[in-house]
Amino acid sequence: MGSNKSAVVEFGVTWCHYCWDFHQSHVMRDIYNNYASETTVIFMEADYATNTECLYGPANCNYLSQGDFVTGMPYTIANLSPSNGANVIADYNVIYYPLLYTISPDKRVWELKTQTYLEVENWIRYSFKLNATANLTHCFCGFNGKINLNTIGGFGNLKFNWSNGQTSRNLEDLGPGSYQVTITDDNGYYKILDPGSSMLHQNA
């Protein structure tokens, strides 16, 4: 994937007409063309029994092929076999086709049920950009500490789940201690703010 890059991974088979329909939608091609600098795009042919020729169409295919999955496609295409992908099918729980995953830069895997360009783009352009910094007001006397969050990125509305049970963006009336927050967007992508960044202490 490369440092700080996300990935979009499709598992499909050449004989599946739904896979061919998805291929012809050019979602993978367009994501590569528009986001290759920050996203690795890979198509994995997941039927161990079919030969590489099946990716190029029915000619010389040892089983069935819906068409040419290769010509004009700029992204990486791999024909899985027991020798080069023995554990991949099990590791990614490939039980239907086409199966589409996006992988965040921190290597978490998310299955995409809605397989459209906009859906994939929303993850790359918004969800994976989710981040936050905290402005702290330390306790001067008793419980008067504050944490104000500055967020960037994220798709849609953001939800906040603090370690003290609060669900607001910002916290007030805090005593000394460490406070951790999980921020979740409408895609279900989440980011945990390091509790060390939210440490409040009593000022003398």
ChimeraX attribute file (.defattr): number of C-alpha atoms within 10 A of each C-alpha:
attribute: neighborCount
match mode: 1-to-1
recipient: residues
	/A:1	16
	/A:2	10
	/A:3	8
	/A:4	11
	/A:5	18
	/A:6	25
	/A:7	22
	/A:8	25
	/A:9	20
	/A:10	25
	/A:11	23
	/A:12	25
	/A:13	27
	/A:14	28
	/A:15	19
	/A:16	14
	/A:17	16
	/A:18	15
	/A:19	21
	/A:20	19
	/A:21	12
	/A:22	17
	/A:23	21
	/A:24	13
	/A:25	14
	/A:26	14
	/A:27	18
	/A:28	24
	/A:29	20
	/A:30	16
	/A:31	20
	/A:32	22
	/A:33	14
	/A:34	11
	/A:35	16
	/A:36	17
	/A:37	10
	/A:38	18
	/A:39	22
	/A:40	20
	/A:41	23
	/A:42	20
	/A:43	22
	/A:44	20
	/A:45	25
	/A:46	22
	/A:47	17
	/A:48	17
	/A:49	11
	/A:50	21
	/A:51	18
	/A:52	18
	/A:53	17
	/A:54	25
	/A:55	25
	/A:56	17
	/A:57	18
	/A:58	17
	/A:59	14
	/A:60	13
	/A:61	16
	/A:62	13
	/A:63	14
	/A:64	18
	/A:65	23
	/A:66	19
	/A:67	18
	/A:68	18
	/A:69	21
	/A:70	16
	/A:71	8
	/A:72	8
	/A:73	16
	/A:74	15
	/A:75	17
	/A:76	13
	/A:77	17
	/A:78	15
	/A:79	20
	/A:80	21
	/A:81	18
	/A:82	12
	/A:83	8
	/A:84	11
	/A:85	16
	/A:86	12
	/A:87	12
	/A:88	15
	/A:89	17
	/A:90	10
	/A:91	9
	/A:92	13
	/A:93	10
	/A:94	15
	/A:95	10
	/A:96	10
	/A:97	17
	/A:98	24
	/A:99	19
	/A:100	20
	/A:101	18
	/A:102	22
	/A:103	21
	/A:104	22
	/A:105	19
	/A:106	11
	/A:107	13
	/A:108	10
	/A:109	16
	/A:110	16
	/A:111	14
	/A:112	17
	/A:113	11
	/A:114	10
	/A:115	18
	/A:116	14
	/A:117	15
	/A:118	13
	/A:119	14
	/A:120	19
	/A:121	16
	/A:122	15
	/A:123	24
	/A:124	25
	/A:125	16
	/A:126	17
	/A:127	24
	/A:128	21
	/A:129	17
	/A:130	20
	/A:131	17
	/A:132	16
	/A:133	15
	/A:134	17
	/A:135	13
	/A:136	17
	/A:137	17
	/A:138	21
	/A:139	20
	/A:140	14
	/A:141	12
	/A:142	12
	/A:143	14
	/A:144	15
	/A:145	21
	/A:146	20
	/A:147	21
	/A:148	15
	/A:149	19
	/A:150	12
	/A:151	15
	/A:152	13
	/A:153	15
	/A:154	26
	/A:155	21
	/A:156	13
	/A:157	9
	/A:158	18
	/A:159	17
	/A:160	19
	/A:161	16
	/A:162	19
	/A:163	13
	/A:164	12
	/A:165	9
	/A:166	12
	/A:167	15
	/A:168	12
	/A:169	17
	/A:170	15
	/A:171	17
	/A:172	13
	/A:173	11
	/A:174	19
	/A:175	18
	/A:176	18
	/A:177	15
	/A:178	15
	/A:179	19
	/A:180	17
	/A:181	23
	/A:182	15
	/A:183	23
	/A:184	21
	/A:185	19
	/A:186	13
	/A:187	18
	/A:188	14
	/A:189	19
	/A:190	19
	/A:191	18
	/A:192	15
	/A:193	19
	/A:194	16
	/A:195	14
	/A:196	11
	/A:197	14
	/A:198	23
	/A:199	17
	/A:200	21
	/A:201	17
	/A:202	15
	/A:203	10
	/A:204	6
